[in-house]
Each structure stands twice: as structure tokens, then as C-alpha cells.
Amino acid sequence: KPVDQLTKDEAATLAAQLRPQLTAWGQAYYTSDAPDVEDHVYDAAYAQLVAIEATYPDLVTADSPTQNVGGSVLTGFTKVTHDIPMLSMGDVFSEDELAGFDQRIQADADDRIAYNCELKIDGLAISLRYEDGLLVQGSTRGNGVIGEDITQNLKTIPSIPQKLNRPLTVEVRGECYMPKDSFMRLNERREAEGQPVFANPRNAAAGSLRQLDSRVTADRKLSTFMYNVADFDPIDARTQSDMLLELTSLGFTTNPTNRVAESLDDVFAFITEYTGKRDDLPYGIDGIVIKVNSLPRQRALGATVKDPRWEIAYKFPPEEAQTIVRDIEWT
Ligand SMILES: NC(=O)c1cnc(OC2CCCC2)nc1N
């Protein structure tokens, strides 16, 4: 029925059905190849929700799909202070150095300490703050303590839930990245429009997030893998691997390849496997992150002023170098 023939109660009931339906359809459209419904079905339902919200503005909710298509043009980015700093990671570049890290970790432990191995997504770190389950702020890492408020831009990314599956107040951190095929298509378009192309997906993601006009961000097909929380309290996980399962159950997208490694050889096997798979992944990675899996043990190991002691990033040799070498050989 047209909206103007609905009572306010009927409109409220219909809006309450349309919001989750449109959110689910939107995520399916962006995250899986096969959309759930034809575009015209989505568009008609979306138009109905827009009409209801225009007729009854007090029916607009923060998690409504109409609130995340961008449209706010900022004049600049306000600063955000990370009460719990977003730490960076120490790097190692060889298995020998990794063995050194392992010795330091295992030194003061009487039992074997297991690791959680994760692909190091080549994007940029973001922090998402939720209050009672609703997204209230999103920001860049910045220098680890002061970042930029990019809430309006992050709200346009389908893999970022506007509303959690539980009404938690929590701050979640992860990586925002541009999939390789979105990157290729973006550069093709920019080349066709005579605009400078982006050097790599990481720069493209950074440039897309630092847009003052969030409609530009909305058009860039960004995605996320979340991997950490600022304070563990609201999450009852005892290991990093369980933490990732918790984040998934809350509605976040986490990277599916992470694996618990009981021994250093298991870590090396994971590194070998994903060094071989790197070029076939739909997103860029620049290494492997090895984390002590036990969260209490992480807390016990603590952090230096900049990096946690309980994790290390094993970095691949820079890809550009190999590409140049490959071109020279080819020519
Ligand atoms: N780029 C990544 O994929 C990535 C980055 N960082 C972390 O861990 C944080 C947790 C505390 C300091 C670093 N994990 C990752 N997987």
C-alpha cells in the first residue's frame, strides 16, 4: 500500500520489517556474488522505507539502511583519541628471526605456548566503537593515539554492522581494505577519466576512507576483517581464536584463514602455505601475524611503548620489487 494510506503504527511495523530485510539483502549483494533479490525488488523496498522515514521522521533509527549510503560532506575530519592506543607490530623478515621471537615467548613458560596465525591484511587499521550494540563512532588508527573520525564513511561499508547481534558496548579494531578486483576496476575507471591511478589497494583504501564526501567512499567497494577489541571485558573469550569467533557471532567479518599453531613448525607451515597462495587471494596481504593465542598470557606479556610483546609480523619481501624484476625478465 502507498505510505500515505498507512497508519503510523502500520508504517512503524512495516519499517521494522524492512530495515533488517534491506540490511541482509545489502550485505548479500556486496559480500557474496549472488544477490538474494533482483535490484528492482531491493529498490522498491528501499524506496518504501525512505517514504516511511520521510513521512514519520521519528521512525528513523541509527541502524536503518537509509543512514549508511553516505551523503554527508564534511569540511574536515575531527580528531579522535584512542583511550586504549592502537599498537603497531614488530616485524621480522626471516624464519631465524621468528625463531628468536618464539624463544623469547617460550622462555618463561613451563608449558608450550600456542600461537594464532593470521594473514596480515594490507589495508589500514580502523577502530569501531559501539554503545548498546549501535555503531557510534569509527576512526582511523592515526599515530596510534590520535586518529581521525571517519564514522560517516565507515557507515557506508556493508561488512561493518550498524547494529551488533548483542547490545554490547565495545570497541573493535580491524583492517579496512579494498579487494583486488575492486582496485583493478577503480583504476580502470580512473584511467578512463584521465585521473591518477592508485599505486596499490592499500593506498586506494586509504584514499577512499579519507574522503570528505561519504558518497565517494560508498562507491569504492571497501571491506573489512576485524581482529581485536580494545578492552577484552565485554567479550568472554580466552583465546585469540575464540575472540575471532565471538566477533563473527556479533556480526563482524573476520578472516576465515586464521589457524592455531601448537609448534613453531606449524607456524612455518602456515607461512609456506600462504606465501604460495598469496597471489590467488582476493585481497592484498603483506605478511603473516603470529599472536600468542592465550589472552591472559598476552596480558601477562604486555606491550612495549609501541608494540605488544605477544605478537610479531612476519613480513614478505615487498611485492613491487618482484614485479619490476619480472617485467625486466619479460622484456
Ligand atoms: N593487518 C592485519 O591483518 C592485522 C593487524 N594487526 C593485528 O593485530 C593488532 C592487535 C594489536 C596490535 C596489532 N592483527 C592483524 N591481523
The ligand as a MOL file (V3000), in Angstrom:
LIG
                    3D

  0  0  0     0  0            999 V3000
M  V30 BEGIN CTAB
M  V30 COUNTS 16 17 0 0 0
M  V30 BEGIN ATOM
M  V30 1 N 46.8120 -6.2150 9.1950 0
M  V30 2 C 46.3110 -7.2330 9.9170 0
M  V30 3 O 45.7160 -8.1610 9.3380 0
M  V30 4 C 46.4490 -7.2260 11.4030 0
M  V30 5 C 46.9250 -6.0950 12.0670 0
M  V30 6 N 47.0230 -6.0680 13.4290 0
M  V30 7 C 46.6560 -7.1710 14.1280 0
M  V30 8 O 46.7380 -7.1800 15.4790 0
M  V30 9 C 46.7840 -5.9340 16.1980 0
M  V30 10 C 46.4300 -6.2300 17.6360 0
M  V30 11 C 47.2730 -5.3450 18.4760 0
M  V30 12 C 48.3620 -4.7750 17.6140 0
M  V30 13 C 48.1470 -5.2760 16.2090 0
M  V30 14 N 46.1960 -8.2890 13.5370 0
M  V30 15 C 46.0740 -8.3470 12.1920 0
M  V30 16 N 45.6180 -9.4860 11.6030 0
M  V30 END ATOM
M  V30 BEGIN BOND
M  V30 1 1 1 2
M  V30 2 2 2 3
M  V30 3 1 2 4
M  V30 4 1 4 5
M  V30 5 2 4 15
M  V30 6 2 5 6
M  V30 7 1 6 7
M  V30 8 1 7 8
M  V30 9 2 7 14
M  V30 10 1 8 9
M  V30 11 1 9 10
M  V30 12 1 9 13
M  V30 13 1 10 11
M  V30 14 1 11 12
M  V30 15 1 12 13
M  V30 16 1 14 15
M  V30 17 1 15 16
M  V30 END BOND
M  V30 END CTAB
M  END
